Amino acid sequence: MTVEEAMALLDTILPKPLNDLHTFVFQQTWQGKTYAAMADISAYDENYLKSIGSSIWKSLSQALNQNVTKSNIHSCLEAYARQYGREGSDLPTDPGSVPVPSRTEALNPTTLVYSTAPLEPDQTEPYQDWGEVMDVSVFFGRTRELDTLHQWITDDHCRLIAVLGMGGMGKSALTVKLAEQVIRDQSDFSSPSPDDPPASEFRYFIWRSLRNAPPLASLLADILQFLSNQQEIEASLPRNTSDRIARLLYYLRQARCLLLLDNVETLLQGGELSGIYRDGYEEYGDLFQRLGETRHQSCVLITSREKPREITVLEGEETPVRSLALTGLGETEGQALLEQRGAFVAAQDEWQQLVQHYAGNPLALKMVAAALDELFSGSVSDFLEYIQTQKHSLIFGDIRDLLERQFERLSTLEQEVMYWLAINRELVSLSELRQDIVSAQAQLQLPETLRSLSRRNLIESATPAGTPTQTASFSQQPVVMEFVTEKLITQMVQEITTQQIDAFMRHALMKATAKDYICQSQIRVILSPLLTRLQTNTSKPLQSLLKEVLDTLHHHYSGIPGYGAGNLINCLRRLDTDFSHYDFSGLAVWQANLQNLILHQVNFENADLRKSLFSETLGGVFRVAFSEDSQWLALGDSNGEISVRQVQDGELLMSWRGHEGVMCGMAFSPNKKLLATASCHIVKLWQIPDNTDPALQRAGTTGGLGAPLWSRSVASLVQTWTDHTGWIRELAFSPDGQLLATVGNEDQTLRFGTLQPETVDIFSETM
């Protein structure tokens, strides 16, 4: 089947024709092109083209009722054509080729077509997206709370509900269990007609964690992509967050959705009156207010340790906005939770005393179960005697003490993994943890270490959506994460002040290569508190203390893998340090954020810069060239990528793929209109546009920044310029820009090219 026949077949399968960009991606896919190859001949990023392709395969999968992917598109369409007799002469023979659309045209708001029907007519099961939701297969009690919430969302049609309570109370587990219960009830009493579901039936179930305080715009883009069946993606959405909220409300009116947002307290300001949002997160208040005030048929369920002010203003017994304060488990449920985790010895009154002492807090009881098993041989009586002797009274004091005692019993590797889980701030896979850990021996022991921590009830595991079911990821309960983070900060303060920097070398205070919101979370809860504590605990100027750490790194850790130098740079960056004359030569500089830093006269000779973040991702830079006026700098890397930057501020003016491998020479013409580049045997000449736009664009055969100067006929001349028998050592333009000289490294030949408007004349002379 030809591409034209396939395009004609699509017109009969899909409810509406593909736009220009979708057509371009489909045609290139049909011809066997990779997304990278498509990016090379268009003005689009490879990842963006992948998202376009994904939306095409999604639409075809729904239309054909089978899984359609980039790799099986040929067989799927050909089988469909054979089945329905739509192949061959019945198809148009010349539907015409579609040009590569410009990015501006594709994203013009006036051309966007929003989905108006969230579900396909024959969709009988609700759509579900659980993200990184926890496993609640083991669940105790909460019957009254489940019944109340079930009534609020199904019978009373509440639009916004807040489940509130202290950390570890089981808010997340309760809401997930509720959603599972609603799905089960709907399955038991489903409508016989998918076109006429009951008014109370939910068609979408979505769960998202806000533990790391994602920006609202990103969260909305994620949810809208799911609700629109992948039709609305980040690039096509309005930039204005208020407009994105309006899009969400549109979908919440079109179909009944249950949206669960977990850990809302991370959006709220600490050290202030409750309910006040952190700087940069005030738009969440607008979201909650509009969810509560605006008429829609869906329900948004949030969990939080604090009540957002919008809930306080809007809630009421008869209003569609309500809140449920979650208290501890009852004595029976608390005892059942404990007995499920071990064979413990206790009289009935001791069970009651134990559960009451911890106010039925499920997390505390889980910690107690582990402590009973490991520290008290299963004796509840001995445990109660201990806590009475220690005169503990506050639940979180008890939890902290239990965590402290358990943490002291952990092996060095178990403690290291606990620190890394706290640093990562979200679910992290085994392979990611292995990459974080420095020691090769520790990497080998990691699976067993995770199993041990799981048995101690100190970590959680889950399978993120879109990953194989056997691929588990790991994290910690918020209360545990807070405790371990505090331990990490205390350890780092001690090591920096004493210059004994073992853990400082083995752990990153922040991961520069992590997602932006994770980096911000790491700065907020680890890096900034660490610097504040150091300023309080030492009489030395902080920058002087950190320079002593740099000396320690040079004396004892030169050439040794680790995070010490990267941690140091990230600390100094937070202090607005002038890095002039700093020496990081010979050190491992891992996870350092070097973006937008002025690194004048900084020594990175023989430094290991793996895992660090630069302004742009570069291969190894092999060649550089300044323009004659010293305003521009051209760089050529080991991947054949060429980039041109402004010297004054390092701003990227243009970038493109120029060669297939290492570049060995480059030079600007005197007027900056031409750039000559060379690799093995090959010289290329590039025309620099007059109006350089400081935006990253690719140079391809269709034009754009850095488009080749030569036409197709002259390009063939490059292929015949093979007089050099090896690498080209140097390139240089004559002062008038009319001659280009090249020097061969192996054949010792000097060659000159006379540049004419349409030709390049070559003559040579042996040196």
C-alpha positions in Angstrom: 0.0 0.0 0.0 1.4 3.4 -1.0 1.4 6.4 1.3 -1.2 8.0 -0.9 -3.5 5.0 -0.5 -2.9 4.9 3.2 -3.9 8.6 3.5 -7.0 8.0 1.5 -7.9 5.1 3.8 -7.4 7.3 6.9 -10.1 9.6 5.5 -12.6 6.8 5.7 -11.5 5.6 9.1 -11.1 8.7 11.2 -14.1 11.0 12.0 -12.2 14.1 10.7 -9.2 14.6 8.5 -5.7 15.0 9.9 -4.2 18.5 10.0 -1.0 19.4 8.1 1.4 18.5 11.0 -0.4 15.2 11.8 -0.4 14.3 8.0 3.4 15.1 7.8 4.1 12.8 10.8 1.9 10.0 9.4 3.5 10.2 5.9 7.0 10.2 7.3 6.2 7.2 9.5 4.7 5.3 6.6 8.0 5.8 4.8 10.0 4.4 7.7 11.4 7.6 9.0 12.3 8.0 12.7 11.1 10.9 14.8 14.7 12.1 14.9 14.8 12.1 11.1 11.5 14.1 11.0 13.0 16.6 13.4 16.0 17.1 11.1 13.8 18.2 8.2 11.2 20.2 10.1 11.1 23.1 12.6 10.0 20.8 15.4 11.5 19.1 18.4 11.8 15.3 18.4 9.8 14.9 21.6 7.0 17.2 20.2 6.8 15.1 17.1 6.5 11.9 19.2 3.5 13.4 21.0 1.9 14.1 17.7 2.5 10.6 16.6 1.1 9.2 19.9 -2.1 11.1 19.3 -2.5 9.6 15.8 -1.9 6.0 17.0 -4.4 6.7 19.9 -7.1 7.8 17.5 -6.5 4.9 15.1 -6.5 2.4 18.0 -10.0 3.7 19.1 -11.3 3.7 15.5 -10.0 0.2 14.6 -10.6 -1.3 18.1 -7.1 -2.6 18.3 -3.7 -1.4 19.5 -2.1 0.6 16.7 1.6 1.7 17.1 4.3 3.3 15.0 5.8 -0.1 14.4 2.6 -1.9 13.3 0.8 0.8 11.4 1.4 -0.9 8.0 0.0 -4.3 9.0 -3.0 -2.7 10.7 -4.1 -0.6 7.8 -3.4 -3.3 5.2 -5.4 -5.8 7.2 -8.3 -3.3 7.5 -8.2 -2.6 3.7 -8.3 -6.3 2.8 -11.2 -6.9 5.2 -13.3 -4.1 3.8 -12.1 -4.2 0.2 -10.8 -0.6 0.3 -7.4 -1.2 -1.3 -6.3 -0.7 -4.9 -8.3 0.9 -7.6 -11.0 2.2 -5.3 -8.5 4.6 -3.7 -7.6 8.0 -5.1 -4.2 7.8 -6.8 -3.0 11.4 -6.2 -4.3 12.9 -3.0 -1.4 15.4 -3.1 1.5 15.9 -0.8 1.2 17.9 2.3 4.0 20.4 3.0 5.8 20.5 6.3 3.7 23.0 8.4 5.4 25.7 10.3 5.3 25.5 14.1 3.5 28.9 14.2 0.7 27.7 11.9 0.3 24.5 13.8 -0.1 26.2 17.1 -2.3 29.1 16.0 -5.2 29.2 18.5 -7.7 29.9 15.8 -6.9 26.5 14.2 -7.2 24.4 17.3 -10.1 22.0 17.4 -11.1 21.0 21.0 -12.7 17.7 21.7 -16.4 18.0 22.5 -17.1 14.4 23.4 -14.7 13.0 26.0 -15.7 9.4 25.6 -16.3 7.3 22.5 -19.9 6.2 22.1 -19.1 2.6 22.6 -17.0 3.1 25.7 -18.6 1.1 28.4 -15.9 1.1 31.1 -14.7 4.3 32.7 -11.4 5.7 31.8 -8.9 5.4 34.7 -5.5 7.1 35.3 -4.1 6.3 38.7 -0.6 7.8 38.3 1.6 6.6 41.1 -1.2 5.6 43.4 -0.6 3.5 46.5 -1.8 -0.1 47.0 -4.8 -0.3 49.4 -5.5 -4.0 49.1 -4.9 -4.2 52.9 -7.3 -1.7 54.5 -8.9 -1.6 57.9 -12.0 0.2 59.2 -13.2 3.6 58.0 -16.7 2.3 57.2 -18.4 5.4 58.5 -16.1 7.7 56.6 -16.4 5.7 53.4 -20.2 5.8 53.6 -20.2 9.5 54.2 -17.9 10.3 51.3 -19.8 7.9 49.1 -23.1 9.7 49.8 -21.5 13.1 49.2 -20.1 12.3 45.8 -22.8 10.0 44.4 -26.1 11.2 46.0 -25.4 14.8 47.0 -23.3 15.5 43.9 -20.7 17.6 45.8 -18.3 19.4 43.5 -15.4 19.8 45.9 -14.5 17.8 49.0 -11.5 18.0 51.3 -10.4 15.1 53.5 -8.3 16.6 56.3 -6.1 15.2 59.0 -2.6 15.0 60.5 0.2 13.1 58.7 0.0 9.4 58.7 -3.8 9.4 59.4 -4.6 7.5 56.2 -6.1 10.2 54.1 -4.6 9.0 50.9 -5.6 5.4 51.5 -9.1 6.4 52.3 -9.7 8.3 49.1 -8.2 5.6 46.9 -10.3 3.0 48.7 -13.4 5.2 48.1 -12.6 5.5 44.4 -12.2 1.7 44.1 -15.5 1.2 45.9 -17.3 3.6 43.5 -15.8 1.7 40.5 -17.0 -1.6 41.9 -20.5 -0.3 42.6 -20.8 1.1 39.1 -19.6 -2.2 37.6 -22.3 -4.1 39.7 -25.1 -1.8 38.6 -23.9 -0.6 35.2 -26.4 0.7 32.6 -27.4 -1.7 29.9 -26.8 1.1 27.3 -23.4 2.8 27.1 -25.1 5.7 25.4 -27.3 6.4 28.3 -25.3 5.9 31.6 -26.9 6.9 34.9 -26.5 10.5 35.8 -24.5 9.5 38.9 -22.0 7.3 37.1 -18.5 8.5 36.8 -16.8 8.1 33.4 -13.3 9.3 34.4 -11.2 8.5 37.5 -7.9 10.4 37.9 -5.5 10.4 40.9 -2.5 12.8 41.2 -0.1 13.4 44.0 0.9 17.0 44.8 3.6 15.9 47.2 6.3 17.8 45.2 4.1 20.8 44.5 3.9 20.7 40.7 3.2 24.1 39.0 -0.6 24.3 38.4 -0.1 24.8 34.6 1.8 21.5 34.4 -0.8 19.7 36.5 -3.6 21.0 34.3 -1.8 20.0 31.1 -1.4 16.5 32.4 -5.1 16.2 33.4 -6.4 17.8 30.2 -4.4 15.5 28.0 -6.1 12.5 29.7 -9.6 14.0 29.7 -9.3 14.9 26.0 -8.2 11.5 25.0 -4.7 12.8 24.2 -6.1 15.6 21.9 -5.0 18.5 24.0 -1.3 18.5 24.8 1.0 21.1 26.4 1.9 22.7 23.1 -1.7 23.3 22.1 -3.0 24.5 25.4 -3.5 28.2 26.3 -0.5 29.7 28.1 -2.7 31.5 30.6 -3.4 29.3 33.7 -6.9 30.8 34.1 -7.8 29.7 30.6 -6.5 26.2 31.4 -8.8 26.1 34.4 -11.7 27.0 32.1 -10.7 24.1 29.9 -10.8 21.7 32.9 -14.2 23.0 33.9 -15.4 22.4 30.4 -14.5 18.7 30.6 -15.9 18.4 34.1 -19.3 19.6 32.7 -19.2 17.3 29.7 -18.7 14.0 31.6 -18.8 13.0 35.2 -15.2 12.8 36.5 -13.8 11.9 39.9 -10.5 13.8 40.3 -8.4 13.0 43.4 -5.6 15.4 44.3 -3.4 14.2 47.2 -1.1 16.1 49.6 -2.4 19.6 49.0 -0.6 20.8 52.1 2.6 21.0 50.1 1.1 24.0 48.3 0.6 25.9 51.6 3.1 28.1 53.4 4.8 26.9 56.5 5.4 29.2 59.4 2.3 31.2 58.6 -1.3 31.1 59.5 -2.9 27.9 58.0 -4.3 28.0 54.5 -1.9 30.6 53.0 -0.3 29.5 49.7 3.4 29.5 49.0 4.8 32.1 46.7 4.1 31.0 43.1 1.2 28.7 44.0 -1.6 31.2 44.6 -3.3 30.0 41.4 -4.3 26.8 43.1 -6.6 29.0 45.3 -8.3 30.2 42.1 -8.6 26.6 40.9 -10.3 25.4 44.2 -12.6 28.4 44.3 -13.8 27.9 40.7 -14.2 24.2 41.2 -16.5 24.9 44.2 -18.4 27.9 42.8 -18.8 26.8 39.1 -21.6 24.4 38.1 -20.3 21.1 36.8 -21.3 17.4 37.2 -18.0 16.1 38.5 -16.3 15.8 41.9 -12.8 16.9 43.0 -11.6 15.2 46.1 -8.5 16.6 47.9 -6.5 15.5 50.9 -4.5 17.9 53.1 -3.1 18.4 56.5 -4.4 21.9 56.4 -7.7 23.3 55.1 -7.3 25.7 52.2 -9.1 29.0 52.8 -11.3 28.5 49.8 -12.8 25.4 51.4 -13.4 27.3 54.6 -15.3 30.0 52.8 -17.4 27.7 50.5 -18.2 24.7 52.6 -21.5 23.9 54.4 -23.8 21.0 55.3 -26.1 21.8 52.3 -23.6 23.2 49.9 -21.7 21.3 47.2 -18.4 22.0 49.0 -17.7 19.9 52.1 -14.8 18.7 54.3 -14.2 15.6 56.4 -11.8 15.7 59.3 -10.2 12.3 59.6 -9.6 11.0 63.1 -7.7 7.9 64.2 -8.8 4.3 63.8 -11.0 2.7 66.5 -9.6 0.2 68.9 -10.9 -2.8 67.0 -9.6 -1.6 63.6 -6.2 -0.5 65.2 -5.8 -3.9 66.8 -6.6 -5.6 63.5 -4.0 -3.5 61.7 -1.4 -4.5 64.3 -2.3 -8.2 64.3 -2.1 -8.3 60.5 1.6 -7.3 60.8 2.8 -9.7 63.4 2.1 -12.3 66.1 2.1 -10.1 69.1 1.3 -11.0 72.7 -1.1 -8.7 74.6 -4.1 -8.6 76.8 -7.3 -6.9 75.5 -6.8 -3.8 77.8 -3.2 -3.6 76.5 -4.4 -3.5 72.9 -6.8 -0.7 73.8 -4.1 1.2 75.7 -1.7 0.9 72.8 -4.1 2.1 70.1 -5.4 4.9 72.3 -1.8 6.1 73.1 -1.2 6.6 69.4 -4.7 8.0 68.8 -5.4 5.3 66.2 -2.9 6.9 63.8 -2.4 4.2 61.1 1.2 5.2 60.3 2.2 5.3 64.0 0.6 1.8 64.5 2.6 0.4 61.5 5.8 1.8 63.1 4.8 0.3 66.4 4.3 -3.1 64.8 7.9 -3.0 63.4 9.3 -1.8 66.8 7.3 -4.5 68.7 8.8 -7.2 66.4 12.4 -5.9 66.3 12.9 -4.3 69.7 10.5 -5.9 72.1 10.1 -9.5 70.8 6.4 -9.0 70.2 5.6 -8.1 73.8 3.0 -5.2 73.9 3.4 -5.1 77.7 7.2 -4.4 77.5 6.6 -1.8 74.9 3.9 0.0 77.0 6.3 -0.1 79.9 9.0 1.5 77.8 6.9 4.4 76.6 5.5 5.0 80.1 9.1 5.1 81.5 10.2 7.5 78.8 7.1 9.7 79.5 6.2 10.3 75.9 2.9 12.1 75.4 2.8 13.6 71.9 2.1 11.2 69.0 4.7 12.7 66.7 7.2 12.7 69.5 6.6 8.9 69.8 6.8 8.5 66.0 10.1 10.4 65.9 11.5 8.3 68.8 10.4 5.1 67.1 11.9 6.2 63.8 15.1 7.3 65.5 15.5 3.9 67.1 14.7 2.1 63.9 17.1 4.3 61.9 19.9 3.5 64.3 19.3 -0.2 63.6 19.6 0.2 59.9 22.8 -0.9 58.0 24.9 1.8 56.4 23.5 0.9 53.0 19.9 0.9 54.3 20.5 4.4 55.7 22.0 5.5 52.4 19.0 4.3 50.5 16.6 6.0 53.0 18.5 9.3 52.4 18.3 8.8 48.6 14.5 8.2 48.7 14.1 11.4 50.7 16.3 13.3 48.3 14.3 12.1 45.2 11.0 13.3 46.8 8.9 11.0 44.6 8.6 7.4 43.4 11.9 6.3 42.1 12.7 3.0 40.3 15.4 0.5 41.2 17.4 1.5 38.1 17.3 5.2 39.1 18.4 4.5 42.6 21.2 2.4 41.3 22.4 5.3 39.2 22.3 7.6 42.3 24.4 5.4 44.5 28.1 5.8 44.1 29.5 2.5 45.4 29.5 -0.4 43.0 29.1 -2.9 45.9 26.2 -1.0 47.2 24.5 -1.0 43.8 24.8 -4.8 43.7 23.1 -5.1 47.1 20.4 -2.6 46.4 17.5 -5.1 45.7 18.0 -6.9 49.0 18.3 -3.5 50.8 15.0 -2.4 49.4 13.3 -5.7 50.5 14.7 -5.2 54.0 13.4 -1.7 54.2 10.1 -2.8 53.0 9.9 -5.4 55.7 10.6 -2.7 58.3 7.6 -0.7 56.9 9.9 2.2 56.3 9.3 2.5 52.5 6.3 2.1 50.1 6.3 0.6 46.7 4.0 1.2 43.7 3.9 0.6 40.0 3.6 4.0 38.1 1.1 4.1 35.3 2.5 3.2 31.9 5.2 0.9 33.3 5.4 -3.0 33.3 3.5 -4.4 36.3 6.7 -6.1 37.5 8.6 -2.7 37.5 8.1 -1.3 41.0 9.1 2.1 42.2 9.8 3.2 45.8 9.2 6.1 48.1 8.4 7.0 51.7 5.4 8.1 53.7 5.4 11.9 54.1 6.1 11.7 57.8 9.0 9.3 57.3 10.4 11.5 54.5 10.3 14.5 56.7 12.2 12.6 59.4 14.8 11.3 57.1 15.3 14.7 55.4 15.9 16.3 58.9 18.4 13.5 59.6 20.2 14.2 56.3 20.5 17.9 57.0 21.8 17.3 60.5 24.4 14.9 59.2 25.5 17.3 56.4 25.8 20.2 58.9 28.1 18.1 61.1 30.3 16.9 58.3 30.8 20.4 56.7 31.7 21.9 60.1 34.1 19.1 60.9 35.4 18.6 57.4 34.6 14.9 57.6 32.6 14.8 54.4 31.8 11.1 53.8 28.0 11.4 53.4 28.5 14.8 51.7 30.4 12.8 49.0 27.9 10.0 48.7 24.6 12.0 48.5 23.4 14.9 46.4 21.8 17.8 48.3 19.9 18.4 45.0 19.8 16.7 41.7 20.4 19.3 39.0 19.2 16.9 36.3 15.8 16.2 38.0 12.5 17.7 37.0 12.2 21.4 37.7 9.6 21.0 40.4 11.7 18.3 42.1 14.8 20.6 42.0 12.8 23.4 43.6 11.5 21.0 46.3 15.1 19.8 47.0 16.3 23.4 47.3 13.4 24.4 49.6 13.5 21.4 52.0 17.2 20.4 51.9 19.6 23.0 50.5 18.2 26.2 52.0 17.6 24.8 55.5 21.1 23.4 55.4 22.7 26.8 54.7 20.5 28.4 57.3 21.6 25.9 59.9 25.3 26.3 58.9 25.0 30.1 59.3 23.6 29.6 62.8 26.1 26.9 63.9 29.4 28.5 62.9 31.1 31.7 63.6 33.0 31.6 60.3 31.7 33.3 57.1 29.8 30.6 55.2 31.8 31.1 52.0 35.0 30.7 53.9 33.8 27.5 55.5 32.8 26.1 52.1 36.2 27.0 50.6 37.7 24.8 53.3 35.5 22.0 52.1 36.9 22.6 48.6 40.5 22.3 50.0 39.4 19.0 51.7 38.1 17.7 48.4 41.4 18.5 46.6 43.5 16.9 49.4 41.5 13.7 50.0 39.0 13.2 47.1 40.7 14.2 43.9 39.7 11.8 41.1 37.2 10.0 43.4 33.6 9.7 42.1 31.0 11.5 44.2 28.8 14.5 44.8 31.0 16.6 47.0 32.1 19.3 44.4 28.6 19.4 42.9 27.1 19.9 46.3 29.6 22.7 47.0 28.8 24.5 43.7 25.1 24.3 44.5 25.6 25.7 48.0 27.8 28.5 46.7 25.3 29.3 44.0 22.6 29.9 46.6 24.9 32.3 48.3 25.4 34.3 45.1 29.1 33.6 45.1 31.5 35.0 42.5 33.1 31.9 41.1 36.1 33.7 39.6 39.4 31.7 40.1 37.7 28.8 41.8 39.5 25.5 41.2 37.5 22.3 40.6 40.2 20.6 38.5 40.5 16.9 39.0 37.3 16.6 41.0 34.0 14.7 40.3 31.5 17.6 39.8 28.2 15.6 39.8 24.7 17.1 39.9 26.0 20.7 39.8 23.6 23.3 38.3 25.9 25.3 36.1 23.1 27.0 34.1 23.5 30.7 33.7 26.6 30.8 36.0 29.4 33.1 35.1 32.4 30.8 35.2 35.1 33.3 34.3 38.6 31.8 35.0 37.1 28.8 36.8 39.3 25.7 36.5 37.5 22.5 35.4 40.6 20.8 34.0 40.2 17.0 34.2 37.0 17.4 36.2 34.3 14.8 35.8 31.2 16.8 34.9 28.9 13.8 34.4 25.3 14.3 35.7 25.7 18.1 35.9 23.4 20.6 34.1 24.6 23.1 31.6 22.7 25.8 29.7 22.2 23.3 26.9 23.1 19.7 26.5 26.3 19.4 24.5 28.6 16.6 23.4 32.3 17.0 24.0 33.2 20.3 22.4 36.1 19.7 19.9 36.3 23.0 18.0 35.4 26.7 18.7 35.7 29.8 16.6 35.2 33.5 17.3 33.8 35.9 14.8 36.2 38.7 13.7 34.4 41.2 15.9 34.4 38.8 18.9 30.7 39.0 19.3 29.9 35.4 18.3 31.3 32.1 19.3 30.8 28.9 17.2 31.1 25.5 18.8 31.4 22.1 17.2 30.9 19.0 19.3 31.6 15.3 19.1 28.1 14.6 17.9 28.4 16.8 14.8 26.2 19.5 16.4 27.0 23.2 15.6 25.9 26.0 17.7 26.5 29.8 17.6 26.3 31.9 20.7 26.6 35.5 21.7 29.9 36.0 23.6 28.5 38.7 25.9 25.8 36.6 27.7 26.2 33.1 26.2 22.7 33.3 24.6 22.1 30.6 22.0 21.5 32.2 18.5 21.2 29.0 16.5 22.0 25.3 16.5 21.9 22.5 13.9 23.3 19.1 13.1 26.1 19.7 10.6 28.2 16.5 10.5 27.9 12.8 11.3 30.8 12.7 13.7 33.6 14.7 15.3 34.3 18.1 13.9 37.9 19.1 13.4 37.8 22.7 12.1 35.6 25.8 11.8 35.9 29.5 10.9 33.7 32.6 10.4 34.0 34.7 7.3 35.0 38.3 8.2 31.5 39.6 7.7 29.9 36.8 9.8 27.7 35.8 6.9 29.4 32.4 6.4 30.6 29.7 8.7 32.9 26.9 7.4 33.0 23.6 9.2 35.0 20.5 8.6 35.1 16.8 9.7 37.0 13.9 8.2 37.4 14.5 4.4 34.4 16.9 4.4 34.2 20.7 4.3 30.8 22.4 4.6 29.9 26.1 4.2 26.9 27.5 6.1 25.1 30.8 5.5 24.2 32.8 8.6 20.9 34.6 8.3 20.9 38.4 8.6 18.2 38.5 11.3 19.5 36.0 13.9 16.7 35.1 16.2 17.9 33.9 19.6 15.9 30.7 19.5 16.9 27.2 19.0 16.2 26.0 15.5 17.4 23.2 13.4 19.1 23.7 10.0 17.6 21.2 7.5 17.1 20.8 3.8 13.9 22.7 3.9 15.6 25.9 5.1 15.8 27.8 8.4 18.6 29.0 10.5 21.9 27.7 9.3 20.6 26.5 6.0 23.3 25.3 3.6 24.6 27.9 1.2 25.0 25.6 -1.7 22.2 24.4 -4.0 21.7 20.7 -4.8 24.1 20.9 -7.8 26.9 22.5 -5.7 26.3 20.1 -2.8 27.5 17.4 -5.1 30.7 19.4 -5.4 31.3 18.9 -1.6 31.1 15.2 -2.1 33.8 15.4 -4.8 36.1 17.6 -2.6 38.1 14.5 -1.6 41.6 15.6 -2.3 42.4 15.6 1.5 43.2 12.0 2.5 42.6 12.4 6.2 41.5 14.8 8.9 41.4 18.5 8.1 43.6 20.4 10.5 42.6 24.0 10.0 40.2 26.3 8.2 40.6 30.0 7.5 39.0 32.8 5.3 41.0 35.4 3.5 40.5 39.0 4.8 38.1 39.8 2.0 36.1 36.6 2.5 36.7 35.4 -1.1 39.1 32.5 -0.3 38.7 29.6 2.0 41.9 27.8 2.9 42.1 24.2 4.4 45.1 22.3 5.7 45.2 18.5 5.7 46.5 16.9 8.8 47.8 13.7 7.1 48.5 14.7 3.5 50.1 18.0 4.5 48.3 19.7 1.7 47.1 23.3 1.6 44.0 23.8 -0.5 42.2 27.0 -1.5 38.5 27.4 -2.4 37.5 30.5 -4.4 34.0 31.4 -3.3 31.7 32.6 -6.1 27.9 33.1 -5.9 27.1 29.7 -7.2 30.3 27.7 -7.3 33.4 26.8 -5.2 36.6 26.4 -7.3 39.2 24.2 -5.7 42.9 24.3 -6.2 45.7 22.9 -4.0 49.4 23.0 -3.2 51.5 20.5 -1.3 53.2 21.9 1.8 
